């Protein structure tokens, strides 16, 4: 039995005839099953990466290639970061006061 890998790009998953549903080819699975990736781009003039959007992709390499195609059409970036959304942890906005208040400083006599 031969195994092969099919490479898909954002939006070109073939549909099964007559069903209107995307098919699972080459072990990739349905696009709706793919993880969500957050995309960050560093511009030519910038020193930091900025969040530009999100997309679904089967793996990191596919996310980079699709991000290049979707978010850098005008050659505005020099570096891409893709981060699977499940690996991003955020603070709770309701706890912003506690988190961002300056630490209470106490003076100690030496």
C-alpha positions in Angstrom: 0.0 0.0 0.0 1.5 3.3 -1.1 1.1 6.4 1.1 1.3 9.8 -0.4 1.0 13.3 0.8 -1.1 15.9 -1.0 -0.3 19.5 -0.5 -3.3 21.9 -0.3 -3.4 25.6 -0.1 -5.9 27.8 1.5 -9.2 27.4 -0.2 -8.3 24.6 -2.7 -9.6 21.5 -0.9 -11.6 19.5 -3.5 -15.2 18.8 -2.8 -16.8 15.4 -3.1 -19.1 15.2 -6.1 -22.7 16.0 -5.3 -22.3 16.3 -1.6 -21.0 19.9 -1.3 -18.9 18.8 1.7 -15.1 18.9 1.7 -13.5 15.5 1.5 -10.7 14.1 3.6 -7.8 13.5 1.1 -4.3 12.5 1.9 -4.9 12.4 5.6 -5.3 16.1 5.8 -8.9 16.1 6.9 -11.7 18.7 6.5 -10.6 22.3 6.7 -13.0 22.8 9.6 -11.0 20.2 11.5 -7.7 22.1 11.0 -6.3 24.1 13.9 -6.6 27.9 13.9 -3.3 29.8 13.5 -2.6 33.4 14.4 -0.5 35.3 11.9 2.2 37.9 12.7 4.2 39.9 10.2 7.3 42.1 10.5 7.3 44.9 8.0 10.3 46.1 6.2 10.5 49.2 8.3 9.4 47.6 11.6 11.4 45.8 14.3 8.4 44.0 15.8 5.9 41.5 14.5 2.2 42.7 14.4 -0.8 40.5 14.4 -2.6 40.6 11.1 -5.2 37.9 11.3 -5.9 34.2 11.6 -6.4 31.2 9.3 -7.0 27.5 9.4 -4.2 25.2 8.2 -3.3 21.5 8.7 0.3 22.3 10.0 2.8 25.0 10.6 4.3 24.9 7.1 0.9 25.1 5.5 0.1 28.0 7.8 3.3 29.9 6.7 2.6 29.3 3.0 -1.0 30.3 3.3 -0.2 33.4 5.4 2.3 34.4 2.7 -0.3 34.1 0.0 -3.1 35.8 2.0 -1.3 38.5 4.0 1.8 39.5 2.0 0.5 40.0 -1.5 2.2 43.4 -1.8 5.6 42.2 -0.6 5.1 44.2 2.7 6.7 41.7 5.0 10.1 40.4 5.7 9.3 37.8 8.4 6.2 35.7 9.3 5.3 34.1 12.6 2.5 31.5 12.8 1.3 30.4 16.2 -1.3 27.8 16.8 -4.1 29.6 18.7 -4.3 27.0 21.4 -0.8 27.9 22.5 -1.7 31.6 23.1 -2.6 32.4 26.7 -4.2 35.8 27.5 -4.9 37.7 30.7 -8.5 38.3 31.8 -9.6 41.8 31.0 -11.7 41.8 34.2 -8.5 41.4 36.2 -6.6 44.3 34.4 -6.5 46.5 37.5 -4.8 43.9 39.6 -2.4 42.8 36.8 -1.3 46.3 35.6 -1.2 48.2 38.8 2.3 49.2 39.9 3.6 46.9 42.6 3.2 48.5 46.0 6.7 49.4 47.2 7.6 49.3 50.8 10.7 51.0 52.1 13.0 49.0 54.2 15.5 50.5 56.6 18.9 49.0 56.3 
